[in-house]
Amino acid sequence: MRLTKQTNYAIRIMMYCAANKENLSQIPEIAKAYGLSELFLFKILKPLTKNGLVESIRGRNGGIKLSRDASDIRLSEVVRVTEDNFNMAECFSEEGADCPLVDSCELNSALREALAAFFNVLDKYTIEDLAVNRYRIDKLLGIDELKAAANG
């Protein structure tokens, strides 16, 4: 299984917000930190705000922040919100319903078990687990420099 770029960067947006939890995060700053276009990040932000994972504050001093504490947001939530489907094989989709083995196929059963295991692992991790680590992602993403500039 391969996650989309949308999911990858949705997780990164949330990690950035978690590392910058004292302040609102700005899309231009996040885009610069990851070397991405702002338009791409705005597109990714839509499902995150729609599903209550990220809150957008409008206005001159606006920005984004996590809607809940980073320790309360499971990695599996983000993946479920940002991925279109989890059809690991044709038989998972409606088009695959034509297969005469669909209800008794061991491949289908094995893939469903694998998908369940995938989500069980993702359920073990929170955004905080990803953002608070020994590598100081606030420094790696330039957040510490923004804080220092803001403080004088």
MODELLER restraints for C-alpha pairs under 7 A, 6 or more apart:
rsr = mdl.restraints
at = mdl.atoms
rsr.add(forms.Gaussian(group=physical.xy_distance, feature=features.Distance(at['CA:1:A'], at['CA:88:A']), mean=7.00, stdev=0.5))
rsr.add(forms.Gaussian(group=physical.xy_distance, feature=features.Distance(at['CA:4:A'], at['CA:83:A']), mean=6.98, stdev=0.5))
rsr.add(forms.Gaussian(group=physical.xy_distance, feature=features.Distance(at['CA:6:A'], at['CA:44:A']), mean=5.92, stdev=0.5))
rsr.add(forms.Gaussian(group=physical.xy_distance, feature=features.Distance(at['CA:6:A'], at['CA:82:A']), mean=6.58, stdev=0.5))
rsr.add(forms.Gaussian(group=physical.xy_distance, feature=features.Distance(at['CA:7:A'], at['CA:79:A']), mean=6.05, stdev=0.5))
rsr.add(forms.Gaussian(group=physical.xy_distance, feature=features.Distance(at['CA:7:A'], at['CA:82:A']), mean=5.31, stdev=0.5))
rsr.add(forms.Gaussian(group=physical.xy_distance, feature=features.Distance(at['CA:7:A'], at['CA:83:A']), mean=6.49, stdev=0.5))
rsr.add(forms.Gaussian(group=physical.xy_distance, feature=features.Distance(at['CA:10:A'], at['CA:44:A']), mean=6.08, stdev=0.5))
rsr.add(forms.Gaussian(group=physical.xy_distance, feature=features.Distance(at['CA:11:A'], at['CA:78:A']), mean=6.79, stdev=0.5))
rsr.add(forms.Gaussian(group=physical.xy_distance, feature=features.Distance(at['CA:13:A'], at['CA:30:A']), mean=6.95, stdev=0.5))
rsr.add(forms.Gaussian(group=physical.xy_distance, feature=features.Distance(at['CA:14:A'], at['CA:66:A']), mean=6.85, stdev=0.5))
rsr.add(forms.Gaussian(group=physical.xy_distance, feature=features.Distance(at['CA:14:A'], at['CA:127:A']), mean=6.84, stdev=0.5))
rsr.add(forms.Gaussian(group=physical.xy_distance, feature=features.Distance(at['CA:15:A'], at['CA:127:A']), mean=6.09, stdev=0.5))
rsr.add(forms.Gaussian(group=physical.xy_distance, feature=features.Distance(at['CA:15:A'], at['CA:130:A']), mean=6.60, stdev=0.5))
rsr.add(forms.Gaussian(group=physical.xy_distance, feature=features.Distance(at['CA:15:A'], at['CA:131:A']), mean=4.99, stdev=0.5))
rsr.add(forms.Gaussian(group=physical.xy_distance, feature=features.Distance(at['CA:17:A'], at['CA:25:A']), mean=6.00, stdev=0.5))
rsr.add(forms.Gaussian(group=physical.xy_distance, feature=features.Distance(at['CA:17:A'], at['CA:65:A']), mean=5.64, stdev=0.5))
rsr.add(forms.Gaussian(group=physical.xy_distance, feature=features.Distance(at['CA:17:A'], at['CA:66:A']), mean=6.29, stdev=0.5))
rsr.add(forms.Gaussian(group=physical.xy_distance, feature=features.Distance(at['CA:18:A'], at['CA:70:A']), mean=5.96, stdev=0.5))
rsr.add(forms.Gaussian(group=physical.xy_distance, feature=features.Distance(at['CA:18:A'], at['CA:128:A']), mean=6.55, stdev=0.5))
rsr.add(forms.Gaussian(group=physical.xy_distance, feature=features.Distance(at['CA:18:A'], at['CA:131:A']), mean=6.14, stdev=0.5))
rsr.add(forms.Gaussian(group=physical.xy_distance, feature=features.Distance(at['CA:19:A'], at['CA:131:A']), mean=5.78, stdev=0.5))
rsr.add(forms.Gaussian(group=physical.xy_distance, feature=features.Distance(at['CA:19:A'], at['CA:132:A']), mean=6.97, stdev=0.5))
rsr.add(forms.Gaussian(group=physical.xy_distance, feature=features.Distance(at['CA:19:A'], at['CA:137:A']), mean=6.93, stdev=0.5))
rsr.add(forms.Gaussian(group=physical.xy_distance, feature=features.Distance(at['CA:19:A'], at['CA:138:A']), mean=5.56, stdev=0.5))
rsr.add(forms.Gaussian(group=physical.xy_distance, feature=features.Distance(at['CA:20:A'], at['CA:143:A']), mean=6.68, stdev=0.5))
rsr.add(forms.Gaussian(group=physical.xy_distance, feature=features.Distance(at['CA:24:A'], at['CA:62:A']), mean=6.96, stdev=0.5))
rsr.add(forms.Gaussian(group=physical.xy_distance, feature=features.Distance(at['CA:24:A'], at['CA:63:A']), mean=5.11, stdev=0.5))
rsr.add(forms.Gaussian(group=physical.xy_distance, feature=features.Distance(at['CA:24:A'], at['CA:64:A']), mean=5.39, stdev=0.5))
rsr.add(forms.Gaussian(group=physical.xy_distance, feature=features.Distance(at['CA:24:A'], at['CA:65:A']), mean=5.61, stdev=0.5))
rsr.add(forms.Gaussian(group=physical.xy_distance, feature=features.Distance(at['CA:25:A'], at['CA:63:A']), mean=5.27, stdev=0.5))
rsr.add(forms.Gaussian(group=physical.xy_distance, feature=features.Distance(at['CA:25:A'], at['CA:64:A']), mean=5.15, stdev=0.5))
rsr.add(forms.Gaussian(group=physical.xy_distance, feature=features.Distance(at['CA:25:A'], at['CA:65:A']), mean=6.26, stdev=0.5))
rsr.add(forms.Gaussian(group=physical.xy_distance, feature=features.Distance(at['CA:26:A'], at['CA:63:A']), mean=4.93, stdev=0.5))
rsr.add(forms.Gaussian(group=physical.xy_distance, feature=features.Distance(at['CA:26:A'], at['CA:64:A']), mean=6.45, stdev=0.5))
rsr.add(forms.Gaussian(group=physical.xy_distance, feature=features.Distance(at['CA:27:A'], at['CA:38:A']), mean=6.32, stdev=0.5))
rsr.add(forms.Gaussian(group=physical.xy_distance, feature=features.Distance(at['CA:28:A'], at['CA:38:A']), mean=6.08, stdev=0.5))
rsr.add(forms.Gaussian(group=physical.xy_distance, feature=features.Distance(at['CA:31:A'], at['CA:37:A']), mean=5.82, stdev=0.5))
rsr.add(forms.Gaussian(group=physical.xy_distance, feature=features.Distance(at['CA:31:A'], at['CA:38:A']), mean=5.56, stdev=0.5))
rsr.add(forms.Gaussian(group=physical.xy_distance, feature=features.Distance(at['CA:33:A'], at['CA:141:A']), mean=5.15, stdev=0.5))
rsr.add(forms.Gaussian(group=physical.xy_distance, feature=features.Distance(at['CA:33:A'], at['CA:142:A']), mean=6.69, stdev=0.5))
rsr.add(forms.Gaussian(group=physical.xy_distance, feature=features.Distance(at['CA:47:A'], at['CA:81:A']), mean=6.54, stdev=0.5))
rsr.add(forms.Gaussian(group=physical.xy_distance, feature=features.Distance(at['CA:47:A'], at['CA:82:A']), mean=6.59, stdev=0.5))
rsr.add(forms.Gaussian(group=physical.xy_distance, feature=features.Distance(at['CA:48:A'], at['CA:54:A']), mean=5.46, stdev=0.5))
rsr.add(forms.Gaussian(group=physical.xy_distance, feature=features.Distance(at['CA:49:A'], at['CA:55:A']), mean=5.74, stdev=0.5))
rsr.add(forms.Gaussian(group=physical.xy_distance, feature=features.Distance(at['CA:49:A'], at['CA:56:A']), mean=6.98, stdev=0.5))
rsr.add(forms.Gaussian(group=physical.xy_distance, feature=features.Distance(at['CA:52:A'], at['CA:67:A']), mean=6.25, stdev=0.5))
rsr.add(forms.Gaussian(group=physical.xy_distance, feature=features.Distance(at['CA:53:A'], at['CA:66:A']), mean=6.05, stdev=0.5))
rsr.add(forms.Gaussian(group=physical.xy_distance, feature=features.Distance(at['CA:53:A'], at['CA:67:A']), mean=5.26, stdev=0.5))
rsr.add(forms.Gaussian(group=physical.xy_distance, feature=features.Distance(at['CA:53:A'], at['CA:68:A']), mean=6.95, stdev=0.5))
rsr.add(forms.Gaussian(group=physical.xy_distance, feature=features.Distance(at['CA:54:A'], at['CA:64:A']), mean=6.72, stdev=0.5))
rsr.add(forms.Gaussian(group=physical.xy_distance, feature=features.Distance(at['CA:54:A'], at['CA:65:A']), mean=5.68, stdev=0.5))
rsr.add(forms.Gaussian(group=physical.xy_distance, feature=features.Distance(at['CA:54:A'], at['CA:66:A']), mean=4.39, stdev=0.5))
rsr.add(forms.Gaussian(group=physical.xy_distance, feature=features.Distance(at['CA:54:A'], at['CA:67:A']), mean=4.77, stdev=0.5))
rsr.add(forms.Gaussian(group=physical.xy_distance, feature=features.Distance(at['CA:55:A'], at['CA:64:A']), mean=5.60, stdev=0.5))
rsr.add(forms.Gaussian(group=physical.xy_distance, feature=features.Distance(at['CA:55:A'], at['CA:65:A']), mean=5.39, stdev=0.5))
rsr.add(forms.Gaussian(group=physical.xy_distance, feature=features.Distance(at['CA:55:A'], at['CA:66:A']), mean=5.90, stdev=0.5))
rsr.add(forms.Gaussian(group=physical.xy_distance, feature=features.Distance(at['CA:55:A'], at['CA:67:A']), mean=5.15, stdev=0.5))
rsr.add(forms.Gaussian(group=physical.xy_distance, feature=features.Distance(at['CA:56:A'], at['CA:63:A']), mean=5.95, stdev=0.5))
rsr.add(forms.Gaussian(group=physical.xy_distance, feature=features.Distance(at['CA:56:A'], at['CA:64:A']), mean=4.53, stdev=0.5))
rsr.add(forms.Gaussian(group=physical.xy_distance, feature=features.Distance(at['CA:56:A'], at['CA:65:A']), mean=6.73, stdev=0.5))
rsr.add(forms.Gaussian(group=physical.xy_distance, feature=features.Distance(at['CA:57:A'], at['CA:63:A']), mean=5.26, stdev=0.5))
rsr.add(forms.Gaussian(group=physical.xy_distance, feature=features.Distance(at['CA:57:A'], at['CA:64:A']), mean=5.95, stdev=0.5))
rsr.add(forms.Gaussian(group=physical.xy_distance, feature=features.Distance(at['CA:70:A'], at['CA:126:A']), mean=6.65, stdev=0.5))
rsr.add(forms.Gaussian(group=physical.xy_distance, feature=features.Distance(at['CA:70:A'], at['CA:127:A']), mean=5.11, stdev=0.5))
rsr.add(forms.Gaussian(group=physical.xy_distance, feature=features.Distance(at['CA:70:A'], at['CA:128:A']), mean=4.69, stdev=0.5))
rsr.add(forms.Gaussian(group=physical.xy_distance, feature=features.Distance(at['CA:71:A'], at['CA:126:A']), mean=5.52, stdev=0.5))
rsr.add(forms.Gaussian(group=physical.xy_distance, feature=features.Distance(at['CA:71:A'], at['CA:127:A']), mean=6.28, stdev=0.5))
rsr.add(forms.Gaussian(group=physical.xy_distance, feature=features.Distance(at['CA:71:A'], at['CA:128:A']), mean=4.97, stdev=0.5))
rsr.add(forms.Gaussian(group=physical.xy_distance, feature=features.Distance(at['CA:72:A'], at['CA:126:A']), mean=6.70, stdev=0.5))
rsr.add(forms.Gaussian(group=physical.xy_distance, feature=features.Distance(at['CA:73:A'], at['CA:126:A']), mean=5.39, stdev=0.5))
rsr.add(forms.Gaussian(group=physical.xy_distance, feature=features.Distance(at['CA:73:A'], at['CA:127:A']), mean=5.88, stdev=0.5))
rsr.add(forms.Gaussian(group=physical.xy_distance, feature=features.Distance(at['CA:74:A'], at['CA:123:A']), mean=5.72, stdev=0.5))
rsr.add(forms.Gaussian(group=physical.xy_distance, feature=features.Distance(at['CA:74:A'], at['CA:125:A']), mean=5.82, stdev=0.5))
rsr.add(forms.Gaussian(group=physical.xy_distance, feature=features.Distance(at['CA:74:A'], at['CA:126:A']), mean=4.27, stdev=0.5))
rsr.add(forms.Gaussian(group=physical.xy_distance, feature=features.Distance(at['CA:74:A'], at['CA:127:A']), mean=6.35, stdev=0.5))
rsr.add(forms.Gaussian(group=physical.xy_distance, feature=features.Distance(at['CA:75:A'], at['CA:122:A']), mean=5.40, stdev=0.5))
rsr.add(forms.Gaussian(group=physical.xy_distance, feature=features.Distance(at['CA:75:A'], at['CA:123:A']), mean=6.24, stdev=0.5))
rsr.add(forms.Gaussian(group=physical.xy_distance, feature=features.Distance(at['CA:75:A'], at['CA:125:A']), mean=5.70, stdev=0.5))
rsr.add(forms.Gaussian(group=physical.xy_distance, feature=features.Distance(at['CA:75:A'], at['CA:126:A']), mean=5.32, stdev=0.5))
rsr.add(forms.Gaussian(group=physical.xy_distance, feature=features.Distance(at['CA:75:A'], at['CA:127:A']), mean=6.20, stdev=0.5))
rsr.add(forms.Gaussian(group=physical.xy_distance, feature=features.Distance(at['CA:76:A'], at['CA:119:A']), mean=6.06, stdev=0.5))
rsr.add(forms.Gaussian(group=physical.xy_distance, feature=features.Distance(at['CA:76:A'], at['CA:122:A']), mean=4.87, stdev=0.5))
rsr.add(forms.Gaussian(group=physical.xy_distance, feature=features.Distance(at['CA:76:A'], at['CA:123:A']), mean=5.31, stdev=0.5))
rsr.add(forms.Gaussian(group=physical.xy_distance, feature=features.Distance(at['CA:87:A'], at['CA:93:A']), mean=5.95, stdev=0.5))
rsr.add(forms.Gaussian(group=physical.xy_distance, feature=features.Distance(at['CA:88:A'], at['CA:111:A']), mean=6.95, stdev=0.5))
rsr.add(forms.Gaussian(group=physical.xy_distance, feature=features.Distance(at['CA:90:A'], at['CA:96:A']), mean=5.16, stdev=0.5))
rsr.add(forms.Gaussian(group=physical.xy_distance, feature=features.Distance(at['CA:91:A'], at['CA:97:A']), mean=6.22, stdev=0.5))
rsr.add(forms.Gaussian(group=physical.xy_distance, feature=features.Distance(at['CA:91:A'], at['CA:102:A']), mean=6.44, stdev=0.5))
rsr.add(forms.Gaussian(group=physical.xy_distance, feature=features.Distance(at['CA:91:A'], at['CA:108:A']), mean=6.96, stdev=0.5))
rsr.add(forms.Gaussian(group=physical.xy_distance, feature=features.Distance(at['CA:131:A'], at['CA:137:A']), mean=6.66, stdev=0.5))
rsr.add(forms.Gaussian(group=physical.xy_distance, feature=features.Distance(at['CA:138:A'], at['CA:144:A']), mean=5.72, stdev=0.5))
